Amino acid sequence: MLNVPISTATNRVRRDRAAPTQIVEADICVVGAGISGISAAIEAARLGRKVILVDGLPALGGQAVHSIIGTFCGLFANGTHGKQFTFGIADDILRDLGAQDALHYRRGPMTTVVMYDEVALGRWIEKTVLEAGVTVLVGAILRSVEMDGRKIKSIELANRYGDVVVKATGFVDATGDAALAWQAGLECQEPEGPNYGSQMMVIEGIDESRYPTRDEMSARLAEKAESYGLVRHDGFAFAFPGRGIALVNMNHVETPLEPLAASARGIEGKIQADRSLTLLKAEYPEAFGNARVRAYGFPGIRQTRWIVGTQHLTVDEIRAGTEFPDAIARTAWPIEQHHNAAGYVWEPFAEDHVHYVPFGSLTPADADNVVAAGRCIDADGAALSSVRVMGPCIAMGAAAAHALDLAGSGSVHQIDIAALRRRLAANVGLAD
Ligand SMILES: Cc1cc2nc3c(=O)[nH]c(=O)nc-3n(C[C@H](O)[C@H](O)[C@H](O)COP(=O)(O)OP(=O)(O)OC[C@H]3O[C@@H](n4cnc5c(N)ncnc54)[C@H](O)[C@@H]3O)c2cc1C
């Protein structure tokens, strides 16, 4: 306890004029601090660029941290011990979280996915972003974009403590909803029907030794989910070994691009999540009888609005494993489309399959200094459902950083693609 006098003094203040707008300048402004934007910001800063990373949430990490996605998918080739496909910050995360015992590798017959502790990932992101020298602006919602011909000149953001204008040479749209391209008036696309999101949650107090198999749980969900009021009749509850907790993803909820509807659906997602816990407790009392919710994520949003790029990645190209001359990312993750309330389409690939993301899918045709990354790149709905998982998101973020670095004050449409791919050699298989 400190032996100092208490403090009673206050200053009386009144807002008697418009608060000044703060202006920040950078080489590269990354909008969206999910896993794609994090990758872009760290890679750009490591290239010596002055980087600002902005996000509407009050903390970094996007869905990877705050929606408790909980599992890195699409990082490894198919097969029980498939090789790693994406490197860069993926290596750093696997090394550093692995050293903290904050990862669990699920090596299934199809592929390897990596469960992570979302608290550890959140702190890793904050520490790494700081070490890289990235300027951070959180709690800042994008309100408008000023264009200068084919270039974004500046963006305006509203933070609870005041407005901020960011001027930059290049911009990354890592918002997931193509919010930057949309506000800039660039052409975007939306799916014709709904694409469901899910309310993730972590439950604690489970008995891992009495855990049902995934096949058993799938069969039970197909049979019983409806009777518990669940709209979705499949899903999973993955145990994190040794922690007595499980990650539950068993519901579908719409994720509309309309403020009031989106807010209402967020609460509906929690109602659905609670029903899945009721089901687990009743159907598997030995494993889940003492379970309770430890944490709900923020609403999990899969596919909403995305850019129109110079190339539209198609599901046929995914199935064929088309190796584009401008490929910048690869994965083998299945087509995993959640466009039906009752379940999802799952189309896995053979053990030697690889598919690629072309750089053209990241570049809005009508802008010279913008690169998209993550779940808002140009693809058809089925193709996007595969390449939006976090492995390729990390690779796309790296590609966006290197492309803007190569473009400098020129156009991202005129960079040397061979030079870009040499920089991304490990992620595109040139180094295999
Ligand atoms: C329920 C669910 C389960 C999933 N399961 C897996 C899985 O197991 N493994 C896997 O690898 N992938 C999974 N995915 C997919 C994956 O999680 C996402 O596609 C990926 O995390 C997207 O990352 P991102 O960086 O592109 O976008 P996001 O993580 O969505 O980040 C976008 C960021 O932009 C910010 N933003 C948006 N608009 C604005 C604005 N106007 N102003 C300011 N900031 C803004 C947001 O706040 C957010 O932080 C799942 C997705 C969902 C929804």
The ligand as an SDF file (V2000), in Angstrom:
LIG
                    3D

 53 58  0  0  0  0  0  0  0  0999 V2000
  -17.7690  -20.0730  -36.9300 C   0  0  0  0  0  0  0  0  0  0  0  0
  -16.5490  -20.1330  -37.7760 C   0  0  0  0  0  0  0  0  0  0  0  0
  -15.6990  -21.2090  -37.6610 C   0  0  0  0  0  0  0  0  0  0  0  0
  -14.5350  -21.2610  -38.4160 C   0  0  0  0  0  0  0  0  0  0  0  0
  -13.6850  -22.3060  -38.2420 N   0  0  0  0  0  0  0  0  0  0  0  0
  -12.4400  -22.2250  -38.7580 C   0  0  0  0  0  0  0  0  0  0  0  0
  -11.4450  -23.1290  -38.3370 C   0  0  0  0  0  0  0  0  0  0  0  0
  -11.6700  -24.0240  -37.5410 O   0  0  0  0  0  0  0  0  0  0  0  0
  -10.1930  -22.9600  -38.8460 N   0  0  0  0  0  0  0  0  0  0  0  0
   -9.8820  -21.9610  -39.7360 C   0  0  0  0  0  0  0  0  0  0  0  0
   -8.7220  -21.8700  -40.1410 O   0  0  0  0  0  0  0  0  0  0  0  0
  -10.8170  -21.1050  -40.1590 N   0  0  0  0  0  0  0  0  0  0  0  0
  -12.0830  -21.1920  -39.6700 C   0  0  0  0  0  0  0  0  0  0  0  0
  -13.0300  -20.2800  -40.0300 N   0  0  0  0  0  0  0  0  0  0  0  0
  -12.7040  -19.2650  -41.0480 C   0  0  0  0  0  0  0  0  0  0  0  0
  -11.7720  -18.2120  -40.5250 C   0  0  0  0  0  0  0  0  0  0  0  0
  -11.9120  -18.0840  -39.1230 O   0  0  0  0  0  0  0  0  0  0  0  0
  -12.0080  -16.8290  -41.1150 C   0  0  0  0  0  0  0  0  0  0  0  0
  -12.3160  -16.8870  -42.4800 O   0  0  0  0  0  0  0  0  0  0  0  0
  -10.7440  -16.0030  -40.9130 C   0  0  0  0  0  0  0  0  0  0  0  0
  -10.4730  -15.9210  -39.5270 O   0  0  0  0  0  0  0  0  0  0  0  0
  -10.9250  -14.6550  -41.5340 C   0  0  0  0  0  0  0  0  0  0  0  0
   -9.8500  -13.8250  -41.1650 O   0  0  0  0  0  0  0  0  0  0  0  0
   -9.7900  -12.3630  -41.7380 P   0  0  0  0  0  0  0  0  0  0  0  0
   -8.5620  -11.7470  -41.1820 O   0  0  0  0  0  0  0  0  0  0  0  0
   -9.9340  -12.3820  -43.2210 O   0  0  0  0  0  0  0  0  0  0  0  0
  -11.1160  -11.6520  -41.1820 O   0  0  0  0  0  0  0  0  0  0  0  0
  -11.6290  -11.3500  -39.7040 P   0  0  0  0  0  0  0  0  0  0  0  0
  -11.0100  -12.2160  -38.7030 O   0  0  0  0  0  0  0  0  0  0  0  0
  -13.1160  -11.3270  -39.8240 O   0  0  0  0  0  0  0  0  0  0  0  0
  -11.0840   -9.8780  -39.4160 O   0  0  0  0  0  0  0  0  0  0  0  0
  -11.6460   -8.7250  -39.9980 C   0  0  0  0  0  0  0  0  0  0  0  0
  -11.3960   -7.5590  -39.0600 C   0  0  0  0  0  0  0  0  0  0  0  0
  -11.8050   -6.3580  -39.7230 O   0  0  0  0  0  0  0  0  0  0  0  0
  -12.4600   -5.5220  -38.7890 C   0  0  0  0  0  0  0  0  0  0  0  0
  -13.4060   -4.6820  -39.5030 N   0  0  0  0  0  0  0  0  0  0  0  0
  -14.4170   -5.0710  -40.3180 C   0  0  0  0  0  0  0  0  0  0  0  0
  -15.0880   -4.0120  -40.7730 N   0  0  0  0  0  0  0  0  0  0  0  0
  -14.4870   -2.9180  -40.2580 C   0  0  0  0  0  0  0  0  0  0  0  0
  -14.7450   -1.5270  -40.3640 C   0  0  0  0  0  0  0  0  0  0  0  0
  -15.7260   -1.0480  -41.1190 N   0  0  0  0  0  0  0  0  0  0  0  0
  -13.9360   -0.6680  -39.6770 N   0  0  0  0  0  0  0  0  0  0  0  0
  -12.9280   -1.1410  -38.8970 C   0  0  0  0  0  0  0  0  0  0  0  0
  -12.6440   -2.4660  -38.7650 N   0  0  0  0  0  0  0  0  0  0  0  0
  -13.4200   -3.3320  -39.4390 C   0  0  0  0  0  0  0  0  0  0  0  0
  -13.1700   -6.4820  -37.8520 C   0  0  0  0  0  0  0  0  0  0  0  0
  -13.3950   -5.8930  -36.5940 O   0  0  0  0  0  0  0  0  0  0  0  0
  -12.2060   -7.6640  -37.7840 C   0  0  0  0  0  0  0  0  0  0  0  0
  -11.3390   -7.6040  -36.6650 O   0  0  0  0  0  0  0  0  0  0  0  0
  -14.2370  -20.2080  -39.3170 C   0  0  0  0  0  0  0  0  0  0  0  0
  -15.0810  -19.1200  -39.4380 C   0  0  0  0  0  0  0  0  0  0  0  0
  -16.2360  -19.0750  -38.6660 C   0  0  0  0  0  0  0  0  0  0  0  0
  -17.1190  -17.8850  -38.7880 C   0  0  0  0  0  0  0  0  0  0  0  0
  1  2  1  0
  2  3  1  0
  2 52  2  0
  3  4  2  0
  4  5  1  0
  4 50  1  0
  5  6  2  0
  6  7  1  0
  6 13  1  0
  7  8  2  0
  7  9  1  0
  9 10  1  0
 10 11  2  0
 10 12  1  0
 12 13  2  0
 13 14  1  0
 14 15  1  0
 14 50  1  0
 15 16  1  0
 16 17  1  0
 16 18  1  0
 18 19  1  0
 18 20  1  0
 20 21  1  0
 20 22  1  0
 22 23  1  0
 23 24  1  0
 24 25  2  0
 24 26  1  0
 24 27  1  0
 27 28  1  0
 28 29  2  0
 28 30  1  0
 28 31  1  0
 31 32  1  0
 32 33  1  0
 33 34  1  0
 33 48  1  0
 34 35  1  0
 35 36  1  0
 35 46  1  0
 36 37  1  0
 36 45  1  0
 37 38  2  0
 38 39  1  0
 39 40  1  0
 39 45  2  0
 40 41  1  0
 40 42  2  0
 42 43  1  0
 43 44  2  0
 44 45  1  0
 46 47  1  0
 46 48  1  0
 48 49  1  0
 50 51  2  0
 51 52  1  0
 52 53  1  0
M  END
$$$$
